[in-house]
Amino acid sequence: MTQLNIDREKRRINVELELKGETQSLKAEFFDYRLEEIGGKVFIEFSRIQTSREWLNTLLPQILPKPRFEVPPMIKVLL
C-alpha cells in the first residue's frame, strides 16, 4: 500500500496499491462506509467500491454485492 486516505466526513476511503508484476498502481475508492459491531466483532461495510481497473469494477458487484469485512477493534478508532 503506497497511499491511504480516510475521509471521516464524507465516509470514504481511498487506497493506492503497488502490485507485484503490474506496471501501474491499483487505486480503489470505498464509498459511504459504516461500522457495525456484531457479537463483539467489528465490521466495515461499503455502499460501493470503485477501482482504476475496469474489469475489477465489473467483477466486484458480482462477487461482493454487499461489501463487508471484519476489522480488528483497534482499527475502529481510525475510522
matplotlib code that plots the C-alpha trace (Angstrom):
import matplotlib.pyplot as plt

x = [0.0, 1.5, -1.3, -4.2, -6.7, -9.7, -12.2, -14.4, -16.7, -17.5, -17.2, -14.8, -11.5, -9.0, -6.1, -3.3, -1.5, 1.6, 1.0, 3.9, 4.1, 1.9, 3.3, 0.6, -0.7, -4.2, -6.4, -9.6, -12.2, -14.6, -17.8, -20.1, -18.5, -20.2, -19.1, -21.2, -20.5, -22.0, -21.3, -18.2, -16.7, -16.4, -17.3, -16.9, -19.5, -19.4, -22.1, -19.8, -16.2, -14.7, -11.2, -8.9, -9.3, -12.5, -12.5, -12.4, -15.3, -17.4, -16.4, -16.7, -20.6, -20.9, -18.6, -19.2, -22.8, -22.7, -19.0, -18.5, -15.2, -14.3, -11.7, -9.6, -11.2, -8.1, -8.8, -12.2, -10.6, -9.1, -12.5]
y = [0.0, 3.3, 5.6, 5.6, 8.4, 8.2, 11.0, 10.6, 13.5, 12.0, 8.4, 7.5, 5.6, 5.9, 3.5, 3.0, -0.3, -1.3, -4.8, -7.2, -7.7, -4.7, -1.6, 0.7, 1.1, 0.0, 2.8, 2.0, 4.2, 2.8, 4.8, 5.5, 3.2, 2.3, 0.4, -2.3, -4.4, -7.8, -10.4, -8.5, -8.3, -5.1, -5.0, -2.3, -2.1, -0.1, 1.1, 0.8, 0.2, 1.8, 0.9, 2.0, -1.3, -1.6, -5.4, -5.3, -2.8, -5.2, -8.2, -6.7, -6.2, -9.9, -11.4, -8.8, -7.5, -6.1, -5.4, -6.2, -7.1, -7.8, -5.4, -5.5, -3.5, -1.2, -0.1, 1.2, 4.3, 5.3, 5.3]
z = [0.0, -1.1, 0.0, 2.4, 2.9, 5.2, 5.0, 8.0, 7.0, 3.5, 4.9, 2.1, 2.0, -0.8, -1.3, -3.8, -4.1, -5.9, -7.1, -7.9, -11.7, -12.5, -14.2, -12.9, -9.3, -8.4, -7.0, -5.1, -3.5, -0.9, -0.6, 2.3, 4.8, 8.1, 11.1, 12.8, 15.8, 15.9, 18.6, 19.8, 16.3, 14.3, 10.6, 8.0, 5.1, 1.9, -0.4, -3.4, -4.4, -7.4, -8.8, -11.5, -13.2, -15.4, -15.2, -11.4, -11.3, -13.3, -11.2, -7.7, -7.6, -8.6, -6.0, -3.3, -3.7, -0.2, 0.6, 4.3, 6.1, 9.6, 11.0, 14.2, 17.0, 17.2, 13.6, 14.6, 16.2, 12.9, 11.1]

ax = plt.figure().add_subplot(projection="3d")
ax.plot(x, y, z, "-o")
ax.set_aspect("equal")
plt.show()
